[in-house]
């Protein structure tokens, strides 16, 4: 099987992965205030670093871009997936820029951002599964 953008999300793998990464990122943000003093004891202090947070955000944006943008432009062109995607990414990035330290505001922004990104992936998957244009060659999975 060839590896290209058309086959990479054929069974919804990128949408499922993207939704999972979004929530892992949110859980990471929620847990850090409680775990920041314990992680270095286990040699996991790097998990509390700002660089690790940027890696999570970058991975989430890359996965969402590959799955949502490619399906939007090639198939369903449903603007709601783009609105959810850009809104979610905007909230996550704003949380990092507006709130320096982890606090209630940052957590709320990240939770809603992860929720929007997850909703974008779920809507993208739904649209792909019902799409007549790609239904026979691309979206056979019932996952």
C-alpha positions in Angstrom: 0.0 0.0 0.0 1.3 3.4 -0.9 1.7 6.0 1.8 0.2 9.4 0.8 -2.3 11.9 2.1 -5.2 10.2 0.3 -4.6 6.9 2.1 -3.3 8.1 5.5 -6.8 9.1 6.8 -8.7 6.4 4.9 -9.8 4.6 8.0 -10.0 7.8 10.2 -6.6 7.1 11.7 -5.5 10.7 11.7 -8.8 11.9 13.1 -8.7 9.4 15.9 -5.1 10.2 16.6 -5.7 13.9 16.5 -8.6 13.7 18.9 -6.5 11.6 21.3 -3.5 13.9 21.1 -5.8 16.9 21.8 -7.1 15.4 25.0 -3.6 14.1 26.1 -2.5 17.7 25.7 -5.4 18.9 27.9 -4.7 16.3 30.6 -1.0 17.2 30.5 -2.0 20.9 31.1 -4.4 19.9 33.9 -2.0 17.6 35.7 1.2 19.8 35.6 0.4 22.0 38.6 0.0 18.9 40.7 2.9 16.9 39.3 5.6 19.6 38.7 7.3 18.8 42.1 7.1 15.0 41.7 8.2 14.5 38.1 11.9 15.3 38.7 12.0 12.6 41.4 11.3 10.0 38.7 13.6 11.6 36.1 10.6 13.0 34.2 11.2 16.7 34.9 11.3 17.3 31.1 7.5 16.7 31.0 6.9 19.9 33.0 9.1 22.0 30.7 7.7 24.6 28.3 9.4 22.8 25.3 7.4 19.7 25.9 4.2 21.8 25.9 5.2 23.3 22.5 5.9 19.8 21.1 2.4 18.7 22.2 0.8 21.8 20.6 2.9 21.3 17.4 1.9 17.6 17.1 -1.7 18.5 17.6 -1.6 21.2 14.9 0.3 19.0 12.4 -2.1 16.0 12.8 -5.2 18.3 12.6 -3.8 20.1 9.6 -3.1 16.9 7.7 -6.5 15.2 8.3 -8.9 18.2 8.5 -7.4 20.5 5.9 -6.8 17.7 3.3 -10.4 16.4 3.7 -11.8 19.9 3.6 -10.1 20.9 0.4 -10.4 17.6 -1.4 -13.8 16.4 -0.3 -16.6 17.8 1.9 -15.7 21.5 2.1 -17.8 21.9 5.3 -16.8 25.2 6.9 -17.8 24.0 10.4 -14.7 21.7 10.6 -12.5 24.6 9.7 -14.2 26.9 12.3 -13.8 24.3 15.0 -10.3 23.6 14.1 -9.1 27.2 13.9 -11.1 28.1 17.0 -9.5 25.2 19.0 -6.0 26.0 17.9 -6.6 29.6 18.6 -7.7 28.9 22.1 -4.8 26.6 22.9 -2.2 29.1 21.5 -4.0 32.0 23.2 -3.9 30.1 26.5 -0.2 29.9 26.3 0.3 33.5 25.3 -2.2 35.2 27.6 -1.6 33.2 30.7 2.0 32.8 31.7 1.5 30.5 34.6 -0.9 27.6 34.8 -4.1 28.9 36.3 -7.9 28.6 36.0 -7.9 30.8 32.8 -5.3 28.8 31.0 -6.9 25.5 32.0 -10.3 26.7 30.7 -8.9 27.9 27.4 -7.0 24.6 26.9 -10.0 22.4 27.8 -12.3 24.3 25.4 -9.5 24.3 22.7 -9.0 20.6 23.0 -12.8 20.1 22.9 -13.1 22.2 19.7 -10.2 20.3 18.0 -11.7 17.0 19.0 -15.1 18.1 17.7 -13.5 19.1 14.4 -11.9 15.6 14.1 -15.2 13.9 14.9 -17.1 16.1 12.5 -14.5 15.5 9.8 -14.8 11.7 10.4 -18.6 11.9 10.2 -18.5 13.9 7.0 -16.0 11.6 5.5 -18.0 8.5 6.3 -21.2 10.0 4.7 -19.5 11.6 1.8 -20.7 10.3 -1.5 -17.7 11.5 -3.4 -15.2 9.6 -1.3 -17.4 6.9 0.2 -16.6 4.1 -2.3 -12.8 4.6 -2.5 -11.7 6.2 0.7 -14.0 6.0 3.7 -15.0 2.4 3.9 -14.3 1.9 7.6 -17.1 2.1 10.1 -14.9 3.2 12.9 
